[in-house]
C-alpha cells in the first residue's frame, strides 16, 4: 500500500534548501505503542501509514555546506525507498531540524523530536551528541552521528560509522612516515578545535608521535576562530615538517593560505570534516591544491566504486548545480544503514526503538559497496580501523581523489581506542 508523505517546510530551512526538500512535521507524535494488524509491534514515530525519522543538522553554522549535502542526499534516498514501497507498508518521512552547530539549539531540537521520531540517521556535531548522550540512552534512540569522536563510543544506541578521529590520525601519520614526508625526530604540528572532535583527534596524533619518535606541536583553537595567522606563525617558528588539521573547512583554508604564502611546503593532513569542495572556487584554492590531504573512512564522491558512481549520477540529476562533496556519500550511506535496520526490524515484527537497535546491532559484516565493510555488533570500538587518504584535485568530483585506498596501519592495529573519552 502506497501513501503520500505528509510534510510541511519550515520557513527558516526553506530559505536554505530547495522547495520541498526539508520536512518539519506537525506535532503528532505518531505511534502510541501496541501491535498493528500484521502483528508488528510499533512504537514512537510509527503510525499505520508513516515511519518518522529525525535529522539534526547544521544548515546555518560552520558546517552548513556539508549539512546541506547530508540532508539532501538523505531526502533523495528516502524518496527512492518510498518509491520502492517504503518499509513495512509505510512511507518514510524525514523530520529536519537545524541547530546551526550550537549545543543549546541541538538540545532544544532533540526535545522536539524525542516524542516524534523512531531514530536519527543524521546528527551533526560530536559536542551536540555528547551533550545528549544520557538522554539518548534513556530514550533508546538510535542515532547515527555525523561525528567521529571517541566520546561517542560506548553507547549501544549511538553508531559511529567508519573510523574515529584518533584512528584516522594514527593511520594518517603512519602514511606520512611510509611516504617519507616525515621521519623520526621531526616536529609535526596539530591545529585542532577545543572539545570532543579536536581532542579526540589529538589523542591519535599523540599516540602516533610517541610511536614514531616525533615531537608534537599543539595548537588548540575555538570553533569560532577563522584567522589562523597566529597558529601559522607558531608552526613556522617551530619548523614543523607536517601539519595535522582537525577543524572546519574555513580554518583549513586560512591555514593553508597563510603557510603557503610564507613558503612553508609541509604537507597538511586534515580530519574528514576539514574540507569542502566550495573552497576550490575561492582564493584559497591554489594553497589547498599544494600538498593538502584528507583522512576519511568513506570513499569520496569521485570514487570508481560502482555504487558511488551511481549515487553521484543520481544526485547530480536531482540537485543540478549543487556541490558534489563527500558529505553526499556519508549522508546517503547513513540513510541506507538506518533504513536497512528498519527493514530487518520489520522482518522481526518489532518496529519499536528496542527492535530497531536490536536489528542494527546484529550486523557484524555490513557492506553495501560504498566503502569499507563495518562491524556494528560492538559499540566500544569503531566500526572499522581502515582509513582512506584523499588528495585535493580541482578537476575531480567533490574536489578530492583517492591518494591511498583504505588501510589499517600496523600502528593502529595495536592502538587502544579510548571509548567514551
N, C-alpha and C positions, 0 to 999 in steps of 0.2 A: 504494500500500500504506500503510495507516494503522497507526500503532503508538502505544502508550501511553507518555507521557513518564515516565521514572524519576527521581524526586526525593525527597529527604528534607529536612525542615525543621530547621535548626539551632535549638536551644533559645533562644539569645540573640535571634535575629531573630524567632522565633515570638512572643515577648513583645511585639513592636512591631507586626508586621504581621498581617493576618488569617490564620487557619489555611489552609494550602495555598498561601499567597502566595509565600513565599520558597522558593528552590530551592538547596540546597547539596548537591552531588552526592557520590557515592562517589569513591574515589581513582583510579578507572580513567581513564587519560589519554584514551582514545578516539582511534582513528586512528593507525596506525603508518606511514602513507605507502603509496604504491603506487597501483593503479588498480582501481576497482570493476568489477562485471560489466557495467555500461553504458559502460565506457570513460572514466569520470570520475576524474581524479586526485584523491586525497584526502590530507589531512594532519592535523595536530594538531587535536583537537576534533571530528573527523568519523569516525563509525563507519558501519556498514551501516544503522543504524536512527536515529541521532541526530546532530544538529549542536549542540554545546555552545557557548553564548555567555556571556561573562563580564560581571559587573557589580561595580564597586567604588563603593559609595555611602556616604552619611552617614545613618545611622539613629539615632544617639545623640549627635551633636555639634551644632555651631552651626547646621548646615543640615538638621537631622533632619526637620522638616516637609516641606521640599522633596524630600529624599531619598526619603521615603516615597511621595510623589506620583509622582516619577520612576519608581520601581521598580514600583509598582502599575500605572501606565499601560503600562509595557513588558511586564509579565506579561500584561496584558489583550491587547496586540497579539500576543504570542507565541501565546496561546491561539487568537486569531482566525486567525492564519496556519496553525496546526496543523489547525484545523477545516476550513480550505480546502485541505488536502493537504500542508502543510509545504513544504519545499524539496528538490528532487532526490529525492523519495520518502522523505524523512527528516523526523522531528519535530524541532522546535527546543526547546532546554532552556536556561533561564536558570540560571546558577550565581552566586549572590549572596554578596558579602562586604561587611560593614560595617566601615569604617575609622574611623568617628567623627570625621572631619576631623582625623586625626592622620597625619602623614607616615610615621612609623615603622610604624604599623599598615598603612598603604597599601602600603608596600614589602613587608611580610611577606605580605599578602594576594596581591599580584602574584606572589610566588614560588610560592604555592599554585596560582594559576590558570594560570600560564605554560604548563605542560605539559598543560593540561586543556581549554582553550577555543581556538576559532579566532580570536576577537577580542572587543572590548568596545564595545557601543553606549552604555554609560554609565560614566563615571569622574568622580566629583565632586571638584573642587578643583584649581586650577592648581598650587599648591605640590606636590601629590602627583604629578601627571602630570609636572611639570618634574623632580622628583627621579628619575623612572624613564625619562626621555626616551631616554637612551643604550641602556638595556636594551630598551625598546620597539622601537627601530630595529634592534638586533641580532636580536631575536626576530621582526621583521617582523610585529608585532602591530598590527592595525588597531584604533585607538582613536578613539572619539568622546567627547571630554571635555565635561562639563557645566561648562565654564570657558572664558573668552574672553580670556585673556591673550595678548599678542603673543609672549611667551616660548614659546608652544606652536606658533607658526608656524615653518615652515622644515623640517618633518619630513614626508616622504611618507606616513608611517603614522599621523599624528595629524591628524584632520579637525576643525578649529574650524568649527562650523556658524555661519552668520549673521555678525554683525559681531564685532570685538574691542572690549574695554572702552574703549580710547582713541578708536576711531572713534565709539562711542556718545557719548562726552563732547564730541567736536568737533561732532557733529550736535546734541547737547543744548544746548550753549552757543550755537550758531548759532540754534537755535529761540528761546532766551530773548532773544537780540538782536532777532530778527524780530518777536517779540511785544511788544517794548518793555518787558520786565521788567527789563532791564539796558541800559546804554548805555556808550559809550566813556568811559574814565576811572574807571568804577566798580570797586569791590573785590568779588571773589567768593571764597567760601571753599570748600575741598575737604577733607572728612574722609575718610580712606582707610586701609584695612588696610596694614600693612607687608607686603612680599612681592610676588609676581607680580601678583596681582589688583589691589590698590590702586595699585601703582606703574605698572602698565600704564595704568590709568585716568588717573593723574596725567599721563602723557605727553600724553594727549589734552587735558586741561584746560590744561596749559602751552602747548600749541600754539595752542589756541583763544584763550587770554588774550593771547598775542603777536599773533595775527592781528587781534583786535578791539580792542586797546589797553586791556586790562583788567589790574587788579592782582590776583594770585592769593595768597590767604592759605592756607597749607598746614597741615593738622592730621593728622599720622600717628598711628595707634593700633594696638595689638595686637589680634589676633583674639579674645583672651580678655577684652578690655575691654568692659564693658556700661554703665557710667555715663558719659554724655557731658557732665557738668556743666562740666568744665574746657574742653572744646572749645567748648561753647555760649558760655561766658563770653568766650573768646578771639575768637570770631567776632562776638559782640555788640559787644565793645570796638572791634574793627576797623571796625565799621559796614558789614559786607558787605551787598550788595544781592541776592545769591542764594547758595544753599548747594548744593554738589555732595556726594554721599554715595556712597562706594564701600566699603561694609562689609556687614554682615549685617542681617537684619530687626530684631534686638534693638537694635542700635546706631541704626538709623533711628528706631525708636520712642522711644528715650531722647532722642535729639537733638531730634526734633520736639516731644516733650512739653515739654522744658525751654525751648526757644526760644519756643514759642508761649505758654507760661505767663508769659514775660517781655515779651510784646507784640511780639516780632520777627515781622514779616509776610513776610520774604523767602521767595521760592519755594524749595522743596527738590527737587532733581532727583537721583534715585538711579540707580546702575547696576542692571542687571537682577537681581542677587542681593540687592538691598537691601529687599525687601518680601515679606511673607507675609500672605495674607488673614486668618489667625487673629488678627493684630494688631487687626483691626477689631472684635474681640469683647472687647478689653481696654480698660483705662482710657486707653490711648494713642490710641484711635480718634478722638476729637474733633480732636486735633492733626494726625493723619495725613490727615484729611479737609479740611484747610485748606492748599491750595497745595502738595500733595505729588505729585510726578510720578516716572515711571519710564521709563528708556530700555530698549528691547528690540528685537532684530532679528526676533523672532517675534510673531505675532498673539496677543493674550490669549485666555483661555478664553471671554471674553464676546464675542468677535468674531462678526460676522454672516456670516463666510465659511462656506459650506455644509459643508465638510469639518470645520471646527472645531465647528460646532453639532452635527453628527452625533457627533463624538467626545465632546463634553460630555454629550450624552444617554446614550450608551453607558456612559461612565464612571460617571455618577450612578446608573445602574441596577445596575451591577456592584458598586460600592462606595458603597451608600447611607449618608448621614450623614458621608461623608468630604469634606474640603475640596476644592473645585474651584478649583485655582490654576493659574497659568501653567506650572508645572512639569509638569502633566499633558500640555499640548501639547508641551513640549520633550521629555519622555521618550518619548511616543508617536511623535513625528515622527523622533526619532533612531533608534528601533527600525525604523521604516519605511525610513529611509535605509539602515540596515545590512542589513536583510533583502532589500531590492531589489538591493543589491550582491551578496548571496549568490545570488539568482536569476540575475543576469547571469553570475556565475562558473559556475553550473551549466550555463547555455547554452553557455559556452565550454569546458565539461568540465574545469574546473580548480577544485576545492574545496580548494585549499591556501591558506595565508596570502598567498602571492605572487599567486595567481589572484584572490583576493578584493580585494586592494588595486588590482590592475590594472583589474578591473571597475569599482571605485568611481571611480578617477581618470579614467576615460574619459567621465564625465558632465560636460558643460560648461554645461548649462542645465537643472538639475534643479528641477522644480516639481510638487508633489503637491497644491497648493491650500490649504496650511496657513499661507501667509505669502509672503515674498519668494522669488523664484527664486534659486538658488545655483549657483555655478560651482565644481565640485570638481576641476577639471583642474590647478589650481596649488596649491601648499602654502606659498607665500611671501606670499600675500595672503589677507585674509578672504574668505569665500565670497560676501559681499555688503557694500556700504557703506551700505545703507539702514537707517534706524532709525525705529521707531515711538516716539511719545511717548504714554505712558499716564497716566491720572489716576485717583486713588482715587475709588471710588463704593461706598458701603456696600450699595446695592441690587443691584449687578452681580455676576454670577458671577465668582468669583476676586477680587472687590473692586476691579477696575480696568476702565476703559473706554478706548477709543482717543480721545485728545485730538487727535492728528495722525497721519494714515496714514504708512506707511514712506516716507521720503525720504532722499536723499543731498544734503547741503548743498553749496554751491559750495566752502566751506572744506574739506570732507572730500575733495572730488574732487582737490584739489591737495596734500593731506596725504600725506606719505610714512610708511607704516606700518613701524615698526622691527621687522621679522620676526626672531624668535629672541632679542629683547632684552627 
